Amino acid sequence: MKRNLFSLTLFSAILAASLSAQANPTMEKGGIVSTKDGRSLYTFDKDSKGHSNCTGGCATAWPPFAVTDASMADANFTVIKRDDGTSQWAYQGMPLYLYAGDANPGDMNGDNKNGVWHLVRSDMKPAAAKPSSGY
């Protein structure tokens, strides 16, 4: 009986650890952070921690990475409220976006677009907003 209880406890601990390791809404491959279905994620230099400045036409070209399950938030992946009231994922406080020009999983066509859009990398350090034009 004690062996079965120990085995069950060990199995539960291993399962909990593996689930928590996969809890956030993204995956990483080769240092690039993407959605679970492989779509590239981007940050925008005109944003600030916890606040998106991409609205209107910008948000059409660069759709916010919408939150469907806020319970997946962790130390790096947090939920921010946009000015329109919707929820958006953020990485290290910086709002995350998809790019309409990425047709397939793995596409990275938005990287360095207009000098203000950047792929999210797992070793990313939040940068201060840079003055620039365009989206």
Backbone hydrogen bonds, N-H to C=O, Kabsch-Sander energy under -0.5 kcal/mol:
donor,donor_aa,acceptor,acceptor_aa,energy
5,L,1,M,-2.4
6,F,2,K,-2.7
7,S,3,R,-2.7
8,L,4,N,-2.5
9,T,5,L,-2.4
10,L,6,F,-2.8
11,F,7,S,-2.7
12,S,8,L,-2.4
13,A,9,T,-2.2
14,I,10,L,-2.4
15,L,11,F,-2.7
16,A,12,S,-2.5
17,A,13,A,-2.2
18,S,14,I,-2.3
19,L,15,L,-2.3
20,S,16,A,-2.4
21,A,17,A,-1.6
22,Q,18,S,-0.8
22,Q,19,L,-0.6
23,A,20,S,-1.1
27,M,34,S,-2.4
29,K,32,I,-2.1
32,I,29,K,-1.7
33,V,120,V,-2.9
34,S,27,M,-2.7
35,T,39,R,-2.7
36,K,25,P,-0.9
38,G,35,T,-2.3
40,S,107,D,-0.6
41,L,33,V,-1.2
42,Y,97,Y,-2.3
43,T,118,H,-2.2
45,D,116,V,-2.7
47,D,44,F,-2.0
48,S,51,H,-1.8
50,G,93,G,-3.7
51,H,48,S,-2.5
55,T,53,N,-0.8
58,C,55,T,-1.6
60,T,56,G,-1.0
61,A,57,G,-2.1
62,W,58,C,-2.7
65,F,96,L,-2.6
66,A,64,P,-1.3
67,V,87,S,-1.4
72,M,69,D,-1.9
73,A,70,A,-1.8
74,D,77,F,-2.7
78,T,76,N,-0.7
78,T,90,A,-2.1
80,I,88,Q,-2.9
82,R,80,I,-0.5
82,R,86,T,-3.2
85,G,82,R,-2.2
88,Q,80,I,-2.4
89,W,65,F,-2.8
90,A,78,T,-2.5
91,Y,94,M,-2.7
92,Q,76,N,-3.2
92,Q,90,A,-0.5
93,G,76,N,-0.5
94,M,91,Y,-2.1
96,L,89,W,-2.6
97,Y,42,Y,-1.9
98,L,63,P,-2.9
100,A,61,A,-2.9
102,D,99,Y,-2.0
103,A,101,G,-0.9
106,G,38,G,-2.5
107,D,104,N,-2.2
111,D,108,M,-1.3
112,N,117,W,-2.6
113,K,110,G,-2.2
115,G,112,N,-2.1
116,V,113,K,-2.1
117,W,113,K,-1.3
118,H,43,T,-2.1
120,V,41,L,-2.1
121,R,119,L,-0.6
122,S,31,G,-2.5
124,M,121,R,-2.3
130,K,45,D,-0.5
